[in-house]
Amino acid sequence: MNFKDVTESLGILNTLNRVKNMENVSSKLPMAVAMMFAIGFASSPVLAAKCIYDLNRSSGQIGSAEVEVDGLDLKIEIKGAFPETMYTVWIDFRNRGTLMTPSDYPNDALPRGVAPAFGTTDGTTNGIELDLNAIVTNNKGDGKLSRKLDYAILEVGSSPVVSADLGIQNYIDSSGNQKVARIGGHWLRRFNEDGTQKVDGDGFPVLPRSTPQGITIVRHPDFVSHGHTPGVGGVDHFSAFSGDFPNDCLPSTVVTAAATLDLGDDKKTKWELTNNGNRDVFITRVEVSWPAEHQKVKKFKLEGDFAKDVNDTASPTAVPDNKAFENDANKRKLKKGTTKKLEIEFDKGFKGHTQSDYTITVEFDNGQTLVFP
């Protein structure tokens, strides 16, 4: 029996035809996603270093796989693998050496610790059509994937995660035992007390994020993908290639802070912050403990006044907890390669204030948190 006979008997030939029909559409998707990114996320440009490395081949697999990450661009090239076979590409949050997920991985995210390698605005068909993280090899076992993401996977705390809540369906295996299959899934969200979704300043859902550790590629002998999960239960369908990012690709600490505060103005506390990274970062939260002699907190400033008329009279004070941020996110932006002072202005001067009178915590959109002292 030749390959055509096998594929016809399994109904796979139709899927191969779908792949060919989708080529023109999928080739245009990266540009469409890039345009969405430019419109919806223009206030937070993301850049990352270029990284190229080879994945390790799993037991029983053939061929090789190379990964290239360049900013928002992800490219995968498979050579000499199983011919005319479907593979899916996954951003892996589980370190292959320790088998642990990073400390910023949410407890209510998918326990396996993977997410599909496509953008947050890309849809999924759960196998009814090809999901956008799929590669189909040719008759030589070669295949490629090229995706424009709306997050930089080589940045700390950058990548969205999948919710642990997946669609569940029971089935009976060949031995007559009942098993549970999981399929579908969605990006993990955050909700308000009234059940509405939390959204950011641009109106997009707030997606909890974590720090990727590498890339995993899964083989699908049934030629059907699984949406936001790579297989049944907590395991990959058929692991094909995997590998953590090389050390020289991993991001270093992006933001650093001065060891002391600037207390030259008795009505202000200033803390010097430096962005050593290759992308802009945004303050997402500030909390300050302060002496009662100041009477109340008036405002917070970085690039501009990002929280005004706070008028909080009890320490500690936190924004946006006690007072919402101003609409212009650029006012709390720390540009790449620059140093700025975070200024906290009070209502009354306190000439006797000292370093020990203040405690400051600053959180950034790259997942970092800085604390003084």
GUKESE-32144 format. One record per residue (C-alpha): residue in one letter; y, z, x. Coordinates in steps of 0.05 Angstrom, whole numbers, padded with zeros to 5 digits, always signed. Layout:
BEGIN
aYZX;...
***
This chain:
BEGIN
m+00000+00000+00000;n+00067-00020+00029;f+00133+00019+00024;k+00157-00023-00035;d+00095-00006-00075;v+00103+00068-00059;t+00176+00071-00078;e+00164+00033-00142;s+00108+00081-00161;l+00153+00141-00149;g+00214+00112-00182;i+00251+00114-00116;l+00268+00041-00112;n+00319+00052-00168;t+00351+00106-00127;l+00356+00060-00067;n+00391+00010-00111;r+00439+00064-00134;v+00455+00079-00062;k+00475+00006-00050;n+00516+00005-00114;m+00553+00067-00092;e+00572+00043-00022;n+00638+00012-00044;v+00657+00074-00083;s+00637+00125-00030;s+00674+00087+00024;k+00739+00098-00014;l+00728+00171-00029;p+00753+00199+00038;m+00821+00164+00027;a+00824+00191-00044;v+00808+00261-00021;a+00859+00255+00034;m+00912+00236-00017;m+00893+00295-00060;f+00899+00339+00001;a+00967+00312+00018;i+00992+00325-00052;g+00958+00391-00069;f+00958+00424-00001;a+01019+00396+00034;s+01047+00466+00046;s+00988+00484+00091;p+00971+00429+00141;v+00906+00442+00178;l+00886+00415+00246;a+00827+00434+00289;a+00799+00415+00357;k+00749+00357+00364;c+00677+00377+00373;i+00616+00333+00386;y+00546+00360+00395;d+00472+00345+00381;l+00431+00384+00330;n+00362+00412+00344;r+00304+00378+00309;s+00260+00421+00264;s+00185+00424+00272;g+00149+00362+00244;q+00212+00320+00242;i+00230+00258+00281;g+00294+00227+00307;s+00361+00258+00327;a+00426+00278+00295;e+00496+00281+00324;v+00555+00319+00294;e+00629+00302+00305;v+00683+00347+00276;d+00755+00326+00287;g+00805+00365+00246;l+00788+00350+00173;d+00740+00294+00191;l+00665+00306+00192;k+00618+00252+00218;i+00542+00255+00222;e+00498+00203+00254;i+00423+00204+00247;k+00379+00159+00291;g+00304+00146+00290;a+00289+00194+00233;f+00243+00180+00175;p+00260+00111+00147;e+00290+00101+00078;t+00294+00176+00067;m+00347+00220+00036;y+00379+00276+00077;t+00435+00323+00057;v+00486+00356+00104;w+00505+00429+00098;i+00558+00473+00130;d+00518+00533+00154;f+00548+00603+00155;r+00484+00634+00183;n+00480+00640+00258;r+00414+00610+00282;g+00408+00662+00338;t+00420+00725+00297;l+00402+00697+00228;m+00464+00735+00204;t+00524+00711+00165;p+00594+00728+00192;s+00631+00791+00171;d+00678+00751+00126;y+00620+00722+00085;p+00628+00748+00013;n+00573+00791-00016;d+00570+00750-00080;a+00562+00683-00043;l+00496+00645-00037;p+00449+00689+00004;r+00422+00630+00044;g+00492+00621+00072;v+00504+00547+00065;a+00553+00502+00029;p+00552+00426+00017;a+00591+00385+00068;f+00642+00355+00020;g+00712+00373-00003;t+00730+00425-00055;t+00755+00370-00101;d+00692+00329-00096;g+00644+00331-00155;t+00569+00339-00153;t+00516+00304-00195;n+00460+00353-00179;g+00415+00295-00161;i+00429+00250-00221;e+00466+00207-00172;l+00475+00217-00097;d+00516+00278-00081;l+00571+00265-00030;n+00536+00303+00026;a+00476+00255+00024;i+00453+00206+00077;v+00401+00153+00064;t+00368+00123+00126;n+00353+00049+00134;n+00285+00020+00152;k+00296+00042+00224;g+00311+00114+00205;d+00385+00109+00220;g+00441+00133+00176;k+00512+00158+00177;l+00558+00204+00137;s+00634+00206+00143;r+00675+00254+00101;k+00748+00275+00097;l+00747+00348+00079;d+00805+00390+00053;y+00789+00448+00100;a+00778+00452+00175;i+00708+00479+00189;l+00725+00498+00261;e+00778+00548+00238;v+00766+00622+00225;g+00756+00638+00151;s+00770+00566+00130;s+00711+00541+00090;p+00694+00553+00017;v+00629+00585-00002;v+00579+00575-00058;s+00568+00628-00112;a+00502+00665-00112;d+00495+00648-00186;l+00454+00584-00191;g+00420+00549-00248;i+00348+00575-00254;q+00288+00540-00284;n+00215+00563-00282;y+00158+00517-00263;i+00082+00522-00251;d+00057+00505-00181;s-00010+00470-00164;s-00046+00538-00164;g-00021+00555-00234;n+00030+00606-00210;q+00098+00611-00242;k+00154+00597-00194;v+00230+00595-00199;a+00271+00534-00180;r+00346+00536-00169;i+00393+00478-00175;g+00466+00462-00186;g+00516+00516-00168;h+00591+00518-00157;w+00644+00542-00109;l+00654+00617-00112;r+00717+00636-00152;r+00759+00698-00164;f+00781+00722-00233;n+00835+00765-00263;e+00820+00824-00308;d+00831+00781-00371;g+00778+00731-00348;t+00827+00677-00326;q+00817+00647-00257;k+00861+00668-00200;v+00902+00609-00175;d+00945+00598-00113;g+01018+00577-00109;d+00999+00504-00121;g+00957+00520-00183;f+00890+00510-00150;p+00833+00561-00160;v+00829+00615-00106;l+00765+00601-00069;p+00737+00656-00024;r+00724+00629+00045;s+00685+00646+00107;t+00675+00623+00180;p+00621+00569+00190;q+00571+00577+00246;g+00542+00507+00249;i+00511+00448+00213;t+00443+00441+00179;i+00412+00376+00153;v+00357+00379+00100;r+00306+00325+00083;h+00290+00309+00010;p+00222+00274+00004;d+00231+00270-00072;f+00296+00232-00061;v+00335+00280-00105;s+00391+00326-00082;h+00406+00395-00110;g+00481+00400-00118;h+00509+00462-00084;t+00442+00489-00060;p+00396+00456-00008;g+00329+00477-00038;v+00287+00525-00078;g+00302+00599-00074;g+00329+00623-00008;v+00300+00569+00036;d+00319+00498+00055;h+00281+00442+00020;f+00253+00412+00084;s+00295+00431+00145;a+00306+00370+00189;f+00361+00385+00239;s+00405+00445+00253;g+00449+00477+00305;d+00506+00527+00315;f+00572+00501+00340;p+00577+00504+00416;n+00619+00561+00443;d+00673+00514+00468;c+00683+00488+00397;l+00693+00556+00365;p+00765+00577+00350;s+00798+00632+00391;t+00842+00686+00360;v+00900+00648+00329;v+00953+00700+00317;t+00973+00757+00364;a+01026+00811+00356;a+01072+00852+00400;a+01048+00921+00420;t+01112+00954+00396;l+01161+00946+00339;d+01233+00925+00345;l+01273+00984+00316;g+01342+00962+00341;d+01369+00958+00270;d+01363+01025+00234;k+01354+00990+00167;k+01299+00942+00190;t+01231+00943+00223;k+01212+00880+00260;w+01144+00860+00288;e+01138+00799+00333;l+01081+00752+00315;t+01057+00692+00357;n+01014+00634+00332;n+00973+00612+00392;g+00931+00564+00351;n+00935+00490+00335;r+00953+00496+00261;d+01004+00532+00219;v+00983+00597+00186;f+01010+00632+00125;i+01018+00706+00110;t+00977+00724+00049;r+00990+00799+00046;v+01032+00853+00080;e+01027+00928+00073;v+01074+00978+00106;s+01077+01053+00108;w+01148+01078+00121;p+01189+01143+00125;a+01222+01170+00062;e+01291+01169+00096;h+01295+01094+00081;q+01291+01110+00006;k+01263+01042-00014;v+01239+00975+00012;k+01285+00916-00004;k+01252+00853+00024;f+01204+00819+00072;k+01223+00761+00116;l+01189+00713+00165;e+01213+00640+00163;g+01254+00662+00103;d+01256+00718+00051;f+01186+00712+00022;a+01189+00776-00020;k+01258+00797-00047;d+01283+00853-00091;v+01220+00893-00079;n+01257+00959-00092;d+01195+01001-00081;t+01212+01075-00072;a+01143+01102-00052;s+01106+01088+00012;p+01061+01050+00025;t+01089+00984-00002;a+01048+00920-00006;v+01065+00849-00024;p+01044+00811-00065;d+01013+00874-00096;n+01079+00909-00113;k+01123+00846-00115;a+01102+00773-00121;f+01117+00725-00065;e+01173+00675-00072;n+01149+00606-00095;d+01164+00572-00029;a+01103+00587+00014;n+01139+00559+00076;k+01180+00623+00078;r+01117+00661+00100;k+01093+00606+00148;l+01082+00619+00222;k+01084+00551+00254;k+01034+00532+00307;g+01056+00548+00377;t+01115+00591+00355;t+01137+00664+00356;k+01174+00696+00297;k+01191+00767+00277;l+01165+00795+00212;e+01225+00834+00184;i+01219+00890+00133;e+01287+00912+00107;f+01300+00979+00075;d+01356+01005+00031;k+01381+01060+00076;g+01386+01064+00152;f+01346+01116+00190;k+01374+01125+00260;g+01320+01173+00281;h+01262+01127+00265;t+01206+01119+00316;q+01145+01075+00327;s+01099+01128+00297;d+01137+01126+00231;y+01107+01059+00211;t+01039+01029+00198;i+01037+00954+00183;t+00979+00910+00162;v+00988+00834+00159;e+00935+00786+00131;f+00935+00711+00142;d+00903+00651+00108;n+00858+00638+00169;g+00821+00703+00155;q+00856+00744+00208;t+00884+00814+00198;l+00932+00847+00246;v+00947+00922+00244;f+01002+00963+00277;p+00992+01009+00314;
***
